[in-house]
């Protein structure tokens, strides 16, 4: 009750001054920023308002789960979406292309939370094949090493599929559009006129040039490793960064929110770096010699 009284809008002037001194809000803005920058270099994001733990420790506990789910989903997205997009472009207006187009429209229009509930009802409640919450069973301590791996894999199947579904639909469409633009270029006609095999024309000349827009999307996908996890981690009760960000926002835990946003900013810079390096690997013309 004492904390609630000090934090309420009816708090006395003395209590407000004490809080300002406690959090350094009585200092000039540039001094506050320099002190925060000094703590940032040391990865010190302060202490949580909710449980008194350091923000760094809370992030360390949550970030491995989120990275595991999102990296696996990104892997499946890219190894499935790019071939689907390429085949759809090469076989434009065929039955395969129409089926993929229908799949893409479903992926764009289907709400993530609704799809998650349907998956939980069908695979978790009705069929009983998969668990519907958490990342491990309660009795995991009595399982063997292999049993623990299988148990965690079962818990992660639905979150990974949900995370990959909408991304798969979007990336396959981008791949198709980029591939259609490339195969209509003059150098593709020239390659075919030289008598090269169609497979060599597509995979050696066309696909490589069509990957440039995909590389950009890859760089933009890295910051979404945290932001895109909020919905499915909350629905499936997964103790990851997305759920931590949501709960911190609801409880106004500003130090934790700031720490997560800083991690998101770092991932944004990392994504841009990965995209620039990938550009040089895909297109020799932009390499620095």
N, C-alpha and C positions, 0 to 999 in steps of 0.2 A: 504493500500500500504506500510505503514511503517513496519508492521509486516512481510509482504512478503519479503521486502528488507533485514530485519535483518535475516530472516530464509533462504535466498537464498545462493547459493554457492559463490556468488560474494560479500557477506557481508564483511565489513571491519574487521580488526583484533580486534578493540575496541569493535565492536558489538558482535563478537564471545566470547570475554573475558567476556562481560557483561552477555551473556547467560549462560556461564559456571558457573559464580558465582551465577546466579539466581537459577540454578538447582543443585548446589553443585557438579558439575563435575570437579571443580578445586581441590577437596580434594582427598586424597589417596583412593584407592579402598576399603580397609578395613573399613575406616571411612564412606564412602558412604554406605557400606553394613550394618554397625551397625546402622546408622541413618535410613536406610530403615527398618531394623528389628524392631527398636523402633516404627516407624510409623505403621508397620504391626500389632504389638501387640495391638495397639489402633484402628485398622481397618481404618487407614488413608492411602489411596493409592494415595494421591495427587490430583491435579486439572486437569481436562480435557483441552487439547489444543484447542478443538473445540469451546466449549460454556462457558468455565470458571466454570462449575459446579464441585463439588467434585465428584470423582469417586465413592465413597461410596454411595452418593445420587443417582447417575445414576444406580448403580447396584440394589439398593433397589427398584427403580421404575420398573426395568425390570425383576428381578428374580422371582417374584411370578407367572407371566404368564408362564414362561418357566417351572417352577417346576410343575405347575398345569397340563400343557399339557403332560409332560413327565411321571409324576407319574401315571396319568390316563392311558396313553398308555402302560406303564410297567405293570400295573394291568391287563389290558386286554390281554397283551401278555402272561403272566404267567398262567392265569386261562384258556386260550384257548389252548396255545401251548403244555403245559405238557400233558393234557389228549389226545390231538391229537397224540402226539408222542408215548404215552403209547399204545393207541389202534392200531396205525400203527405197532408197534413192535409185539404186541400180535397176530394181524391178518396180519402177513407178507405175501406179494405177493397177497393179496386179492384185490378186486376192490377198496375198501376204501383206501388201502395203495398206490395203483397206482394213485388215484386221488390226495391224499395228496402229493405224490412225484412230480406230475405235478405242483401242487400249489407252492411247495417249489422252483422248478426250475424257475417258473415265478417270484417269490419273489426275488430270487437271481439275476436274469438277467435283471429285469425291472429297468431302471434308475428312481431315485426318482423324479427328476425334471420333467421328461416326464409324469410320473403317476400323478403328481400334476396338470400339465396343462390339462391332459385328464379329471381329476375330476372337474376342474374348468369349462371346456367347457361343460361337460355333466350335472353336477348337479347345476352349477351356472348360465350358460348362456342359454343352451338349455331348461332344465326343470325348471329353476328358483326356485329350492327347497331350496338352501343354498347360503348364501353370500360368495363371493370369496375373501374378504380381510378384515383385521382388526379383532378385537375381540368384537366389539359392533357396533350397528347402530348409525347413527348421531342423530336421534331423540330419543335416549334412555332416556333422561331426562323426557319425557312425559309418560313413561311406568310405570306400576305398578311393585312392587317387583318381583312378579311371572313372569311378562312379561320380565323383565330384565334378569332373570335366563334363560328363554327360548331363548331369543335373543342371549345371550352369548353362550349357548349350541349349537345353530345353527352355530355360527361362528367357534366353536371349533371342530365340527364333522369331517370335511375334514382334518385339521391338525393332529388330533389324529389318524384317520384311516391311514393317510399316514405314520405317525411316527411308528404305530404299525405293518404295513404290512410287511416290510422287517425283523423286529425283530421277528415277529410271524413265518415267514418262517424258519429263522435260528434256533430259539429255538426249534421248533417242530422237526427239523432234529436232533439236538443234543439229544433231549429227546428220539427219536427213537433209535439212535445208542447206547446210554447208556443203554436203556432198553433191547435191543437185547443182549448186552454183559452180563447183569445180569441174564436174564432168561435162559441162557445156563450154568450157574454155577451149581456145584454139589449140593449145599444146596437147590436149587430150585427143582432139581430132587428128593432129599430126602423128601422135604415137600410134593411133589405130591405122592411119594411112601407111605407116612404115611396116605394118604387118605384125606388130607385137600381139602376143596373146592377150585376150580380154582380162584374164586374171592379173597379168603383169601390168596392164594399163591401170586397172582399178587399184591394186594394192601397192604398187610401186610409185605411181605418179599421182593418182587422185587422192587416195586416203591420206597420204602424208601432208598434202596441202590443205586438206579439209580439217586437219586436226588443230589448226591455229585457233579458231574460235572455241574449240573444246578445251584447249589449254587455258584460255581466259576463264572459262567456267570453272575449271579445276582450281584456279587461284581464288575465285570468289566463293568456292565451296568450303575452303578451310575455316573462315570465320564462323560459318554455320555449324561447325562441330559442337558449339555450345548453344547458340541461339536456337537452332532447330531442334534441340533436345527437350525443350521446355514442355511441349505438349505430351509426347509419348512417355517421357519419364514421370510426369505427373499422373498420367492415366494408369500406367503399369506399376506405379509405386517403386520406381527404380532410384536408388540413392545416388544420383549423379549430379552433374553441374546444373542441368536444366531444372531439376526439382529444387536444388539449393537456391538458384536464382529466383524461382517463383516464390518459395517460402520466405526468402529474405525480403522480397518486394512487399509481400503481404504483411510482414511484421515490421517493415520500415527499418531493416537492419542495414543502415547506409554503409558502414565499413565493408561488409560482405558484398554488397552490390557494387561498390567501387572496385573491389578486388577482382570480381568476376568481369567487370567491364574492361579493366586493364588487361586481363588475360585475353579477352576478345580483341582488343586493339593489337596486342602482340601477334595473335593469330592472323589478323588482317595483313600486317606487315610481312609475316611469314608466307602467307598466300601469294602476295605480290612478288616476293622473291622467288618462290617456286614457279610462278607463271613466267617470270623473266628468264629463268634458267631453262625452263621447258621450251620456250620460244627458240632459244639458241640450239637446242638439241633437235627440234623438229625442222626448223628452217635454217639451213647453212648460210643463207644470205644475210642474216642479222647477227652472225657471230662476230665478236670483236677480235680482230687479228693483230 
